[in-house]
Structure formats: C-alpha cells, structure tokens
Amino acid sequence: MKELNQVELEQVAGAGFWGDLLKGVVHAAEVIIDSAAESLHKSGIISDEVCTGIEKLAHSGAVAAGNEIDKLGI
C-alpha cells in the first residue's frame, strides 16, 4: 500500500468537502426552482403540466450533476 504525501493527503481530505459543497449548491438550486415553479402554479401563471415538467427537469438535472460530481471524484 502506497503512503500518501502531504499534497495527496490534502487532495483526499478536500475532495469530500468540495464534492459535498457542490452537491449542496445543486440541491439548493433544485429546491429554489421547485419552489418558484410551485409559486407560479399557485398564482395561476403556469399550468399543472408545466409545473410538473419544471420540477421533473430540475430533479433530473440535480441527479445528473450529482452523478458527474461523483464521477469526477470531487
């Protein structure tokens, strides 16, 4: 088993933090988009179908972004 040097240790320690931070930002964006769509729907500005479509799109985008963050090892 290879011993990690100082730079590698810092990269490993920081990777989890930055990945979690990015996932938190993505989740916050998803919640904001969902909330905005729901408010527009309740105000009668957009239909139920459009609201549902926006919510599904926001969710799938958040899932895709989370998968990419994991794939990059951030």
N, CA, C and O atoms as a Tripos MOL2 file, in Angstrom:
@<TRIPOS>MOLECULE
protein
  296   295    74     0     0
PROTEIN
NO_CHARGES

@<TRIPOS>ATOM
      1 N           0.8380   -1.1730    0.0000 N.3       1 MET1
      2 CA          0.0000    0.0000    0.0000 C.3       1 MET1
      3 C           0.8860    1.2410    0.0000 C.2       1 MET1
      4 O           1.8270    1.3380    0.7870 O.2       1 MET1
      5 N           0.5870    2.1730   -0.8700 N.am      2 LYS2
      6 CA          1.3860    3.3860   -1.0090 C.3       2 LYS2
      7 C           1.0500    4.3810    0.0940 C.2       2 LYS2
      8 O          -0.1150    4.5820    0.4350 O.2       2 LYS2
      9 N           2.0940    5.0010    0.6460 N.am      3 GLU3
     10 CA          1.8660    6.0810    1.6010 C.3       3 GLU3
     11 C           1.6410    7.3690    0.8190 C.2       3 GLU3
     12 O           2.3250    7.6370   -0.1700 O.2       3 GLU3
     13 N           0.6890    8.1490    1.2660 N.am      4 LEU4
     14 CA          0.3750    9.4000    0.5830 C.3       4 LEU4
     15 C           1.2690   10.5180    1.0890 C.2       4 LEU4
     16 O           1.5730   10.5990    2.2790 O.2       4 LEU4
     17 N           1.6890   11.3880    0.1580 N.am      5 ASN5
     18 CA          2.4560   12.5550    0.5840 C.3       5 ASN5
     19 C           1.5020   13.6580    1.0340 C.2       5 ASN5
     20 O           0.2840   13.4880    0.9770 O.2       5 ASN5
     21 N           2.0460   14.7770    1.4770 N.am      6 GLN6
     22 CA          1.2250   15.8500    2.0400 C.3       6 GLN6
     23 C           0.2120   16.3850    1.0290 C.2       6 GLN6
     24 O          -0.9480   16.6010    1.3780 O.2       6 GLN6
     25 N           0.6280   16.5990   -0.2060 N.am      7 VAL7
     26 CA         -0.2730   17.1320   -1.2330 C.3       7 VAL7
     27 C          -1.4090   16.1570   -1.4980 C.2       7 VAL7
     28 O          -2.5660   16.5660   -1.5970 O.2       7 VAL7
     29 N          -1.0960   14.8810   -1.6120 N.am      8 GLU8
     30 CA         -2.1230   13.8690   -1.8540 C.3       8 GLU8
     31 C          -3.0960   13.7730   -0.6840 C.2       8 GLU8
     32 O          -4.2970   13.6050   -0.8930 O.2       8 GLU8
     33 N          -2.5910   13.8770    0.5410 N.am      9 LEU9
     34 CA         -3.4660   13.8520    1.7110 C.3       9 LEU9
     35 C          -4.4310   15.0340    1.6980 C.2       9 LEU9
     36 O          -5.6140   14.8800    2.0010 O.2       9 LEU9
     37 N          -3.9220   16.2140    1.3470 N.am     10 GLU10
     38 CA         -4.7770   17.3980    1.2820 C.3      10 GLU10
     39 C          -5.8260   17.2590    0.1860 C.2      10 GLU10
     40 O          -6.9670   17.6860    0.3560 O.2      10 GLU10
     41 N          -5.4390   16.6620   -0.9380 N.am     11 GLN11
     42 CA         -6.3940   16.4650   -2.0290 C.3      11 GLN11
     43 C          -7.4960   15.5050   -1.6110 C.2      11 GLN11
     44 O          -8.6700   15.7440   -1.8950 O.2      11 GLN11
     45 N          -7.1330   14.4340   -0.9450 N.am     12 VAL12
     46 CA         -8.1280   13.4580   -0.4990 C.3      12 VAL12
     47 C          -9.0490   14.0790    0.5470 C.2      12 VAL12
     48 O         -10.2650   13.8940    0.4890 O.2      12 VAL12
     49 N          -8.4860   14.8040    1.4910 N.am     13 ALA13
     50 CA         -9.2870   15.4250    2.5460 C.3      13 ALA13
     51 C         -10.2200   16.4840    1.9750 C.2      13 ALA13
     52 O         -11.3700   16.5900    2.4010 O.2      13 ALA13
     53 N          -9.7430   17.2580    1.0270 N.am     14 GLY14
     54 CA        -10.5550   18.3220    0.4450 C.3      14 GLY14
     55 C         -11.5810   17.8210   -0.5400 C.2      14 GLY14
     56 O         -12.5950   18.4810   -0.7660 O.2      14 GLY14
     57 N         -11.3380   16.6700   -1.1290 N.am     15 ALA15
     58 CA        -12.2480   16.1610   -2.1590 C.3      15 ALA15
     59 C         -13.6470   15.9490   -1.6130 C.2      15 ALA15
     60 O         -14.6250   16.3420   -2.2490 O.2      15 ALA15
     61 N         -13.7540   15.3460   -0.4670 N.am     16 GLY16
     62 CA        -15.0730   15.1090    0.1170 C.3      16 GLY16
     63 C         -15.7830   16.3990    0.4470 C.2      16 GLY16
     64 O         -16.9860   16.5250    0.2220 O.2      16 GLY16
     65 N         -15.0510   17.3550    0.9760 N.am     17 PHE17
     66 CA        -15.6460   18.6410    1.3340 C.3      17 PHE17
     67 C         -16.1930   19.3520    0.1080 C.2      17 PHE17
     68 O         -17.3400   19.7980    0.1120 O.2      17 PHE17
     69 N         -15.3830   19.4650   -0.9430 N.am     18 TRP18
     70 CA        -15.8110   20.2190   -2.1270 C.3      18 TRP18
     71 C         -16.9430   19.5130   -2.8560 C.2      18 TRP18
     72 O         -17.8540   20.1610   -3.3710 O.2      18 TRP18
     73 N         -16.8870   18.1840   -2.8990 N.am     19 GLY19
     74 CA        -17.9750   17.4360   -3.5220 C.3      19 GLY19
     75 C         -19.2830   17.6330   -2.7800 C.2      19 GLY19
     76 O         -20.3330   17.8410   -3.3880 O.2      19 GLY19
     77 N         -19.2060   17.5660   -1.4520 N.am     20 ASP20
     78 CA        -20.4120   17.7810   -0.6430 C.3      20 ASP20
     79 C         -20.9310   19.2050   -0.7990 C.2      20 ASP20
     80 O         -22.1400   19.4270   -0.8670 O.2      20 ASP20
     81 N         -20.0170   20.1650   -0.8550 N.am     21 LEU21
     82 CA        -20.4200   21.5610   -1.0380 C.3      21 LEU21
     83 C         -21.1230   21.7520   -2.3800 C.2      21 LEU21
     84 O         -22.1710   22.3940   -2.4480 O.2      21 LEU21
     85 N         -20.5520   21.2000   -3.4390 N.am     22 LEU22
     86 CA        -21.1720   21.3210   -4.7610 C.3      22 LEU22
     87 C         -22.5350   20.6390   -4.8060 C.2      22 LEU22
     88 O         -23.4790   21.1700   -5.3900 O.2      22 LEU22
     89 N         -22.6370   19.4750   -4.1950 N.am     23 LYS23
     90 CA        -23.9270   18.7810   -4.1610 C.3      23 LYS23
     91 C         -24.9550   19.5930   -3.3780 C.2      23 LYS23
     92 O         -26.1360   19.6040   -3.7260 O.2      23 LYS23
     93 N         -24.5100   20.2710   -2.3240 N.am     24 GLY24
     94 CA        -25.4030   21.1360   -1.5630 C.3      24 GLY24
     95 C         -25.9040   22.3050   -2.3870 C.2      24 GLY24
     96 O         -27.0760   22.6710   -2.3060 O.2      24 GLY24
     97 N         -25.0190   22.8930   -3.1810 N.am     25 VAL25
     98 CA        -25.4040   24.0040   -4.0580 C.3      25 VAL25
     99 C         -26.3910   23.5230   -5.1130 C.2      25 VAL25
    100 O         -27.3750   24.2050   -5.4000 O.2      25 VAL25
    101 N         -26.1370   22.3610   -5.6860 N.am     26 VAL26
    102 CA        -27.0430   21.7950   -6.6900 C.3      26 VAL26
    103 C         -28.4130   21.5180   -6.0730 C.2      26 VAL26
    104 O         -29.4450   21.8080   -6.6780 O.2      26 VAL26
    105 N         -28.4150   20.9580   -4.8700 N.am     27 HIS27
    106 CA        -29.6890   20.6740   -4.1940 C.3      27 HIS27
    107 C         -30.4370   21.9700   -3.8950 C.2      27 HIS27
    108 O         -31.6550   22.0410   -4.0620 O.2      27 HIS27
    109 N         -29.7130   22.9860   -3.4550 N.am     28 ALA28
    110 CA        -30.3550   24.2750   -3.1680 C.3      28 ALA28
    111 C         -30.9790   24.8550   -4.4330 C.2      28 ALA28
    112 O         -32.0850   25.3930   -4.3890 O.2      28 ALA28
    113 N         -30.2830   24.7490   -5.5500 N.am     29 ALA29
    114 CA        -30.8280   25.2410   -6.8170 C.3      29 ALA29
    115 C         -32.0920   24.4720   -7.1890 C.2      29 ALA29
    116 O         -33.0620   25.0610   -7.6650 O.2      29 ALA29
    117 N         -32.0820   23.1650   -6.9730 N.am     30 GLU30
    118 CA        -33.2670   22.3510   -7.2650 C.3      30 GLU30
    119 C         -34.4520   22.7970   -6.4100 C.2      30 GLU30
    120 O         -35.5690   22.9240   -6.9120 O.2      30 GLU30
    121 N         -34.2110   23.0310   -5.1370 N.am     31 VAL31
    122 CA        -35.2790   23.4590   -4.2290 C.3      31 VAL31
    123 C         -35.8210   24.8240   -4.6420 C.2      31 VAL31
    124 O         -37.0320   25.0430   -4.6170 O.2      31 VAL31
    125 N         -34.9390   25.7370   -5.0170 N.am     32 ILE32
    126 CA        -35.3680   27.0740   -5.4450 C.3      32 ILE32
    127 C         -36.2160   26.9900   -6.7080 C.2      32 ILE32
    128 O         -37.2490   27.6520   -6.8090 O.2      32 ILE32
    129 N         -35.7860   26.1820   -7.6680 N.am     33 ILE33
    130 CA        -36.5400   26.0300   -8.9190 C.3      33 ILE33
    131 C         -37.9040   25.4080   -8.6400 C.2      33 ILE33
    132 O         -38.9170   25.8680   -9.1660 O.2      33 ILE33
    133 N         -37.9320   24.3620   -7.8140 N.am     34 ASP34
    134 CA        -39.2060   23.7260   -7.4520 C.3      34 ASP34
    135 C         -40.1400   24.7190   -6.7690 C.2      34 ASP34
    136 O         -41.3320   24.7730   -7.0730 O.2      34 ASP34
    137 N         -39.6000   25.4870   -5.8610 N.am     35 SER35
    138 CA        -40.4020   26.4570   -5.1210 C.3      35 SER35
    139 C         -40.9510   27.5420   -6.0460 C.2      35 SER35
    140 O         -42.1110   27.9390   -5.9300 O.2      35 SER35
    141 N         -40.1160   28.0120   -6.9570 N.am     36 ALA36
    142 CA        -40.5620   29.0340   -7.9060 C.3      36 ALA36
    143 C         -41.6580   28.4840   -8.8130 C.2      36 ALA36
    144 O         -42.6500   29.1640   -9.0770 O.2      36 ALA36
    145 N         -41.4800   27.2590   -9.2880 N.am     37 ALA37
    146 CA        -42.4880   26.6450  -10.1530 C.3      37 ALA37
    147 C         -43.8010   26.4730   -9.4050 C.2      37 ALA37
    148 O         -44.8730   26.7310   -9.9530 O.2      37 ALA37
    149 N         -43.7180   26.0390   -8.1610 N.am     38 GLU38
    150 CA        -44.9260   25.8470   -7.3530 C.3      38 GLU38
    151 C         -45.6370   27.1790   -7.1090 C.2      38 GLU38
    152 O         -46.8650   27.2480   -7.1610 O.2      38 GLU38
    153 N         -44.8760   28.2210   -6.8460 N.am     39 SER39
    154 CA        -45.4750   29.5470   -6.6390 C.3      39 SER39
    155 C         -46.1630   30.0510   -7.9030 C.2      39 SER39
    156 O         -47.2640   30.5980   -7.8410 O.2      39 SER39
    157 N         -45.5150   29.8660   -9.0400 N.am     40 LEU40
    158 CA        -46.1190   30.2830  -10.3090 C.3      40 LEU40
    159 C         -47.3830   29.4840  -10.5960 C.2      40 LEU40
    160 O         -48.3540   30.0190  -11.1310 O.2      40 LEU40
    161 N         -47.3690   28.2160  -10.2440 N.am     41 HIS41
    162 CA        -48.5440   27.3650  -10.4460 C.3      41 HIS41
    163 C         -49.6950   27.8200   -9.5460 C.2      41 HIS41
    164 O         -50.8330   27.9420  -10.0000 O.2      41 HIS41
    165 N         -49.3940   28.0670   -8.2790 N.am     42 LYS42
    166 CA        -50.4300   28.5050   -7.3430 C.3      42 LYS42
    167 C         -51.0070   29.8650   -7.7320 C.2      42 LYS42
    168 O         -52.1680   30.1580   -7.4470 O.2      42 LYS42
    169 N         -50.1890   30.6900   -8.3850 N.am     43 SER43
    170 CA        -50.6590   32.0060   -8.8330 C.3      43 SER43
    171 C         -51.4390   31.9260  -10.1360 C.2      43 SER43
    172 O         -52.0120   32.9200  -10.5830 O.2      43 SER43
    173 N         -51.4620   30.7560  -10.7400 N.am     44 GLY44
    174 CA        -52.1860   30.5740  -11.9900 C.3      44 GLY44
    175 C         -51.4200   31.0170  -13.2210 C.2      44 GLY44
    176 O         -51.9940   31.1390  -14.3030 O.2      44 GLY44
    177 N         -50.1310   31.2560  -13.0630 N.am     45 ILE45
    178 CA        -49.3230   31.7270  -14.1880 C.3      45 ILE45
    179 C         -48.9210   30.5710  -15.1000 C.2      45 ILE45
    180 O         -48.8640   30.7270  -16.3200 O.2      45 ILE45
    181 N         -48.6450   29.4170  -14.5070 N.am     46 ILE46
    182 CA        -48.3130   28.2380  -15.3080 C.3      46 ILE46
    183 C         -49.2730   27.1070  -14.9500 C.2      46 ILE46
    184 O         -49.8330   27.0710  -13.8540 O.2      46 ILE46
    185 N         -49.4480   26.1960  -15.8850 N.am     47 SER47
    186 CA        -50.3690   25.0730  -15.6760 C.3      47 SER47
    187 C         -49.7230   23.9930  -14.8110 C.2      47 SER47
    188 O         -48.5240   24.0270  -14.5340 O.2      47 SER47
    189 N         -50.5370   23.0500  -14.3990 N.am     48 ASP48
    190 CA        -50.0590   21.9270  -13.6040 C.3      48 ASP48
    191 C         -49.0320   21.1180  -14.3850 C.2      48 ASP48
    192 O         -48.0290   20.6740  -13.8260 O.2      48 ASP48
    193 N         -49.2830   20.9280  -15.6770 N.am     49 GLU49
    194 CA        -48.3640   20.1490  -16.5100 C.3      49 GLU49
    195 C         -47.0040   20.8290  -16.6180 C.2      49 GLU49
    196 O         -45.9640   20.1750  -16.5400 O.2      49 GLU49
    197 N         -47.0230   22.1430  -16.7980 N.am     50 VAL50
    198 CA        -45.7620   22.8840  -16.9100 C.3      50 VAL50
    199 C         -45.0120   22.8300  -15.5830 C.2      50 VAL50
    200 O         -43.7960   22.6400  -15.5600 O.2      50 VAL50
    201 N         -45.7290   22.9960  -14.4900 N.am     51 CYS51
    202 CA        -45.1150   22.9370  -13.1590 C.3      51 CYS51
    203 C         -44.4650   21.5780  -12.9310 C.2      51 CYS51
    204 O         -43.3230   21.4970  -12.4790 O.2      51 CYS51
    205 N         -45.1870   20.5240  -13.2420 N.am     52 THR52
    206 CA        -44.6550   19.1720  -13.0770 C.3      52 THR52
    207 C         -43.4320   18.9640  -13.9660 C.2      52 THR52
    208 O         -42.4480   18.3580  -13.5400 O.2      52 THR52
    209 N         -43.4930   19.4610  -15.1910 N.am     53 GLY53
    210 CA        -42.3570   19.3410  -16.1050 C.3      53 GLY53
    211 C         -41.1220   20.0570  -15.5810 C.2      53 GLY53
    212 O         -40.0120   19.5330  -15.6670 O.2      53 GLY53
    213 N         -41.3160   21.2490  -15.0400 N.am     54 ILE54
    214 CA        -40.1940   22.0060  -14.4760 C.3      54 ILE54
    215 C         -39.5920   21.2570  -13.2930 C.2      54 ILE54
    216 O         -38.3710   21.1520  -13.1730 O.2      54 ILE54
    217 N         -40.4490   20.7380  -12.4240 N.am     55 GLU55
    218 CA        -39.9590   20.0080  -11.2560 C.3      55 GLU55
    219 C         -39.1970   18.7490  -11.6630 C.2      55 GLU55
    220 O         -38.1600   18.4370  -11.0790 O.2      55 GLU55
    221 N         -39.7040   18.0260  -12.6610 N.am     56 LYS56
    222 CA        -39.0120   16.8210  -13.1380 C.3      56 LYS56
    223 C         -37.6710   17.1780  -13.7680 C.2      56 LYS56
    224 O         -36.6760   16.4860  -13.5530 O.2      56 LYS56
    225 N         -37.6470   18.2580  -14.5450 N.am     57 LEU57
    226 CA        -36.4070   18.6930  -15.1830 C.3      57 LEU57
    227 C         -35.3730   19.1090  -14.1420 C.2      57 LEU57
    228 O         -34.1980   18.7620  -14.2560 O.2      57 LEU57
    229 N         -35.8100   19.8510  -13.1310 N.am     58 ALA58
    230 CA        -34.8920   20.2720  -12.0670 C.3      58 ALA58
    231 C         -34.3350   19.0590  -11.3300 C.2      58 ALA58
    232 O         -33.1450   19.0110  -11.0170 O.2      58 ALA58
    233 N         -35.1890   18.0830  -11.0530 N.am     59 HIS59
    234 CA        -34.7390   16.8850  -10.3440 C.3      59 HIS59
    235 C         -33.7510   16.0820  -11.1900 C.2      59 HIS59
    236 O         -32.7130   15.6510  -10.6880 O.2      59 HIS59
    237 N         -34.0660   15.8810  -12.4580 N.am     60 SER60
    238 CA        -33.1580   15.0970  -13.3030 C.3      60 SER60
    239 C         -31.8300   15.8240  -13.4950 C.2      60 SER60
    240 O         -30.7790   15.1870  -13.5690 O.2      60 SER60
    241 N         -31.8710   17.1470  -13.5740 N.am     61 GLY61
    242 CA        -30.6320   17.9190  -13.6700 C.3      61 GLY61
    243 C         -29.7900   17.7900  -12.4150 C.2      61 GLY61
    244 O         -28.5670   17.6730  -12.4920 O.2      61 GLY61
    245 N         -30.4400   17.8100  -11.2590 N.am     62 ALA62
    246 CA        -29.7170   17.6680   -9.9930 C.3      62 ALA62
    247 C         -29.0980   16.2780   -9.8710 C.2      62 ALA62
    248 O         -27.9670   16.1360   -9.4040 O.2      62 ALA62
    249 N         -29.8320   15.2670  -10.2870 N.am     63 VAL63
    250 CA        -29.3040   13.8990  -10.2470 C.3      63 VAL63
    251 C         -28.1070   13.7750  -11.1880 C.2      63 VAL63
    252 O         -27.0860   13.1930  -10.8220 O.2      63 VAL63
    253 N         -28.2300   14.3190  -12.3970 N.am     64 ALA64
    254 CA        -27.1320   14.2580  -13.3650 C.3      64 ALA64
    255 C         -25.9020   15.0040  -12.8450 C.2      64 ALA64
    256 O         -24.7780   14.5220  -12.9830 O.2      64 ALA64
    257 N         -26.1140   16.1660  -12.2550 N.am     65 ALA65
    258 CA        -24.9940   16.9350  -11.7060 C.3      65 ALA65
    259 C         -24.3280   16.1670  -10.5660 C.2      65 ALA65
    260 O         -23.1010   16.1310  -10.4780 O.2      65 ALA65
    261 N         -25.1270   15.5570   -9.6980 N.am     66 GLY66
    262 CA        -24.5680   14.7550   -8.6090 C.3      66 GLY66
    263 C         -23.7570   13.5820   -9.1230 C.2      66 GLY66
    264 O         -22.7040   13.2600   -8.5730 O.2      66 GLY66
    265 N         -24.2410   12.9460  -10.1720 N.am     67 ASN67
    266 CA        -23.5050   11.8260  -10.7700 C.3      67 ASN67
    267 C         -22.1750   12.2900  -11.3580 C.2      67 ASN67
    268 O         -21.1640   11.5990  -11.2310 O.2      67 ASN67
    269 N         -22.1750   13.4520  -11.9970 N.am     68 GLU68
    270 CA        -20.9360   13.9880  -12.5720 C.3      68 GLU68
    271 C         -19.9440   14.3650  -11.4790 C.2      68 GLU68
    272 O         -18.7430   14.1330  -11.6190 O.2      68 GLU68
    273 N         -20.4390   14.9400  -10.4000 N.am     69 ILE69
    274 CA        -19.5660   15.2800   -9.2740 C.3      69 ILE69
    275 C         -18.9220   14.0100   -8.7330 C.2      69 ILE69
    276 O         -17.7240   13.9910   -8.4540 O.2      69 ILE69
    277 N         -19.7070   12.9540   -8.5860 N.am     70 ASP70
    278 CA        -19.1690   11.6740   -8.1170 C.3      70 ASP70
    279 C         -18.1630   11.1010   -9.1070 C.2      70 ASP70
    280 O         -17.1140   10.5910   -8.7130 O.2      70 ASP70
    281 N         -18.4880   11.1880  -10.3940 N.am     71 LYS71
    282 CA        -17.6130   10.6340  -11.4270 C.3      71 LYS71
    283 C         -16.2650   11.3540  -11.4590 C.2      71 LYS71
    284 O         -15.2250   10.7370  -11.6890 O.2      71 LYS71
    285 N         -16.2980   12.6730  -11.2240 N.am     72 LEU72
    286 CA        -15.0630   13.4520  -11.2240 C.3      72 LEU72
    287 C         -14.2500   13.2400   -9.9510 C.2      72 LEU72
    288 O         -13.0770   13.6060   -9.8880 O.2      72 LEU72
    289 N         -14.8720   12.6540   -8.9510 N.am     73 GLY73
    290 CA        -14.1620   12.3930   -7.7050 C.3      73 GLY73
    291 C         -13.9240   13.6380   -6.8780 C.2      73 GLY73
    292 O         -12.9640   13.7160   -6.1120 O.2      73 GLY73
    293 N         -14.7890   14.5930   -7.0360 N.am     74 ILE74
    294 CA        -14.6420   15.8560   -6.2920 C.3      74 ILE74
    295 C         -15.1650   15.6550   -4.8930 C.2      74 ILE74
    296 O         -15.1430   16.5840   -4.0860 O.2      74 ILE74
@<TRIPOS>BOND
     1     1     2 1
     2     2     3 1
     3     3     4 2
     4     3     5 am
     5     5     6 1
     6     6     7 1
     7     7     8 2
     8     7     9 am
     9     9    10 1
    10    10    11 1
    11    11    12 2
    12    11    13 am
    13    13    14 1
    14    14    15 1
    15    15    16 2
    16    15    17 am
    17    17    18 1
    18    18    19 1
    19    19    20 2
    20    19    21 am
    21    21    22 1
    22    22    23 1
    23    23    24 2
    24    23    25 am
    25    25    26 1
    26    26    27 1
    27    27    28 2
    28    27    29 am
    29    29    30 1
    30    30    31 1
    31    31    32 2
    32    31    33 am
    33    33    34 1
    34    34    35 1
    35    35    36 2
    36    35    37 am
    37    37    38 1
    38    38    39 1
    39    39    40 2
    40    39    41 am
    41    41    42 1
    42    42    43 1
    43    43    44 2
    44    43    45 am
    45    45    46 1
    46    46    47 1
    47    47    48 2
    48    47    49 am
    49    49    50 1
    50    50    51 1
    51    51    52 2
    52    51    53 am
    53    53    54 1
    54    54    55 1
    55    55    56 2
    56    55    57 am
    57    57    58 1
    58    58    59 1
    59    59    60 2
    60    59    61 am
    61    61    62 1
    62    62    63 1
    63    63    64 2
    64    63    65 am
    65    65    66 1
    66    66    67 1
    67    67    68 2
    68    67    69 am
    69    69    70 1
    70    70    71 1
    71    71    72 2
    72    71    73 am
    73    73    74 1
    74    74    75 1
    75    75    76 2
    76    75    77 am
    77    77    78 1
    78    78    79 1
    79    79    80 2
    80    79    81 am
    81    81    82 1
    82    82    83 1
    83    83    84 2
    84    83    85 am
    85    85    86 1
    86    86    87 1
    87    87    88 2
    88    87    89 am
    89    89    90 1
    90    90    91 1
    91    91    92 2
    92    91    93 am
    93    93    94 1
    94    94    95 1
    95    95    96 2
    96    95    97 am
    97    97    98 1
    98    98    99 1
    99    99   100 2
   100    99   101 am
   101   101   102 1
   102   102   103 1
   103   103   104 2
   104   103   105 am
   105   105   106 1
   106   106   107 1
   107   107   108 2
   108   107   109 am
   109   109   110 1
   110   110   111 1
   111   111   112 2
   112   111   113 am
   113   113   114 1
   114   114   115 1
   115   115   116 2
   116   115   117 am
   117   117   118 1
   118   118   119 1
   119   119   120 2
   120   119   121 am
   121   121   122 1
   122   122   123 1
   123   123   124 2
   124   123   125 am
   125   125   126 1
   126   126   127 1
   127   127   128 2
   128   127   129 am
   129   129   130 1
   130   130   131 1
   131   131   132 2
   132   131   133 am
   133   133   134 1
   134   134   135 1
   135   135   136 2
   136   135   137 am
   137   137   138 1
   138   138   139 1
   139   139   140 2
   140   139   141 am
   141   141   142 1
   142   142   143 1
   143   143   144 2
   144   143   145 am
   145   145   146 1
   146   146   147 1
   147   147   148 2
   148   147   149 am
   149   149   150 1
   150   150   151 1
   151   151   152 2
   152   151   153 am
   153   153   154 1
   154   154   155 1
   155   155   156 2
   156   155   157 am
   157   157   158 1
   158   158   159 1
   159   159   160 2
   160   159   161 am
   161   161   162 1
   162   162   163 1
   163   163   164 2
   164   163   165 am
   165   165   166 1
   166   166   167 1
   167   167   168 2
   168   167   169 am
   169   169   170 1
   170   170   171 1
   171   171   172 2
   172   171   173 am
   173   173   174 1
   174   174   175 1
   175   175   176 2
   176   175   177 am
   177   177   178 1
   178   178   179 1
   179   179   180 2
   180   179   181 am
   181   181   182 1
   182   182   183 1
   183   183   184 2
   184   183   185 am
   185   185   186 1
   186   186   187 1
   187   187   188 2
   188   187   189 am
   189   189   190 1
   190   190   191 1
   191   191   192 2
   192   191   193 am
   193   193   194 1
   194   194   195 1
   195   195   196 2
   196   195   197 am
   197   197   198 1
   198   198   199 1
   199   199   200 2
   200   199   201 am
   201   201   202 1
   202   202   203 1
   203   203   204 2
   204   203   205 am
   205   205   206 1
   206   206   207 1
   207   207   208 2
   208   207   209 am
   209   209   210 1
   210   210   211 1
   211   211   212 2
   212   211   213 am
   213   213   214 1
   214   214   215 1
   215   215   216 2
   216   215   217 am
   217   217   218 1
   218   218   219 1
   219   219   220 2
   220   219   221 am
   221   221   222 1
   222   222   223 1
   223   223   224 2
   224   223   225 am
   225   225   226 1
   226   226   227 1
   227   227   228 2
   228   227   229 am
   229   229   230 1
   230   230   231 1
   231   231   232 2
   232   231   233 am
   233   233   234 1
   234   234   235 1
   235   235   236 2
   236   235   237 am
   237   237   238 1
   238   238   239 1
   239   239   240 2
   240   239   241 am
   241   241   242 1
   242   242   243 1
   243   243   244 2
   244   243   245 am
   245   245   246 1
   246   246   247 1
   247   247   248 2
   248   247   249 am
   249   249   250 1
   250   250   251 1
   251   251   252 2
   252   251   253 am
   253   253   254 1
   254   254   255 1
   255   255   256 2
   256   255   257 am
   257   257   258 1
   258   258   259 1
   259   259   260 2
   260   259   261 am
   261   261   262 1
   262   262   263 1
   263   263   264 2
   264   263   265 am
   265   265   266 1
   266   266   267 1
   267   267   268 2
   268   267   269 am
   269   269   270 1
   270   270   271 1
   271   271   272 2
   272   271   273 am
   273   273   274 1
   274   274   275 1
   275   275   276 2
   276   275   277 am
   277   277   278 1
   278   278   279 1
   279   279   280 2
   280   279   281 am
   281   281   282 1
   282   282   283 1
   283   283   284 2
   284   283   285 am
   285   285   286 1
   286   286   287 1
   287   287   288 2
   288   287   289 am
   289   289   290 1
   290   290   291 1
   291   291   292 2
   292   291   293 am
   293   293   294 1
   294   294   295 1
   295   295   296 2
@<TRIPOS>SUBSTRUCTURE
     1 MET1         2 RESIDUE 1 A MET
     2 LYS2         6 RESIDUE 1 A LYS
     3 GLU3        10 RESIDUE 1 A GLU
     4 LEU4        14 RESIDUE 1 A LEU
     5 ASN5        18 RESIDUE 1 A ASN
     6 GLN6        22 RESIDUE 1 A GLN
     7 VAL7        26 RESIDUE 1 A VAL
     8 GLU8        30 RESIDUE 1 A GLU
     9 LEU9        34 RESIDUE 1 A LEU
    10 GLU10       38 RESIDUE 1 A GLU
    11 GLN11       42 RESIDUE 1 A GLN
    12 VAL12       46 RESIDUE 1 A VAL
    13 ALA13       50 RESIDUE 1 A ALA
    14 GLY14       54 RESIDUE 1 A GLY
    15 ALA15       58 RESIDUE 1 A ALA
    16 GLY16       62 RESIDUE 1 A GLY
    17 PHE17       66 RESIDUE 1 A PHE
    18 TRP18       70 RESIDUE 1 A TRP
    19 GLY19       74 RESIDUE 1 A GLY
    20 ASP20       78 RESIDUE 1 A ASP
    21 LEU21       82 RESIDUE 1 A LEU
    22 LEU22       86 RESIDUE 1 A LEU
    23 LYS23       90 RESIDUE 1 A LYS
    24 GLY24       94 RESIDUE 1 A GLY
    25 VAL25       98 RESIDUE 1 A VAL
    26 VAL26      102 RESIDUE 1 A VAL
    27 HIS27      106 RESIDUE 1 A HIS
    28 ALA28      110 RESIDUE 1 A ALA
    29 ALA29      114 RESIDUE 1 A ALA
    30 GLU30      118 RESIDUE 1 A GLU
    31 VAL31      122 RESIDUE 1 A VAL
    32 ILE32      126 RESIDUE 1 A ILE
    33 ILE33      130 RESIDUE 1 A ILE
    34 ASP34      134 RESIDUE 1 A ASP
    35 SER35      138 RESIDUE 1 A SER
    36 ALA36      142 RESIDUE 1 A ALA
    37 ALA37      146 RESIDUE 1 A ALA
    38 GLU38      150 RESIDUE 1 A GLU
    39 SER39      154 RESIDUE 1 A SER
    40 LEU40      158 RESIDUE 1 A LEU
    41 HIS41      162 RESIDUE 1 A HIS
    42 LYS42      166 RESIDUE 1 A LYS
    43 SER43      170 RESIDUE 1 A SER
    44 GLY44      174 RESIDUE 1 A GLY
    45 ILE45      178 RESIDUE 1 A ILE
    46 ILE46      182 RESIDUE 1 A ILE
    47 SER47      186 RESIDUE 1 A SER
    48 ASP48      190 RESIDUE 1 A ASP
    49 GLU49      194 RESIDUE 1 A GLU
    50 VAL50      198 RESIDUE 1 A VAL
    51 CYS51      202 RESIDUE 1 A CYS
    52 THR52      206 RESIDUE 1 A THR
    53 GLY53      210 RESIDUE 1 A GLY
    54 ILE54      214 RESIDUE 1 A ILE
    55 GLU55      218 RESIDUE 1 A GLU
    56 LYS56      222 RESIDUE 1 A LYS
    57 LEU57      226 RESIDUE 1 A LEU
    58 ALA58      230 RESIDUE 1 A ALA
    59 HIS59      234 RESIDUE 1 A HIS
    60 SER60      238 RESIDUE 1 A SER
    61 GLY61      242 RESIDUE 1 A GLY
    62 ALA62      246 RESIDUE 1 A ALA
    63 VAL63      250 RESIDUE 1 A VAL
    64 ALA64      254 RESIDUE 1 A ALA
    65 ALA65      258 RESIDUE 1 A ALA
    66 GLY66      262 RESIDUE 1 A GLY
    67 ASN67      266 RESIDUE 1 A ASN
    68 GLU68      270 RESIDUE 1 A GLU
    69 ILE69      274 RESIDUE 1 A ILE
    70 ASP70      278 RESIDUE 1 A ASP
    71 LYS71      282 RESIDUE 1 A LYS
    72 LEU72      286 RESIDUE 1 A LEU
    73 GLY73      290 RESIDUE 1 A GLY
    74 ILE74      294 RESIDUE 1 A ILE
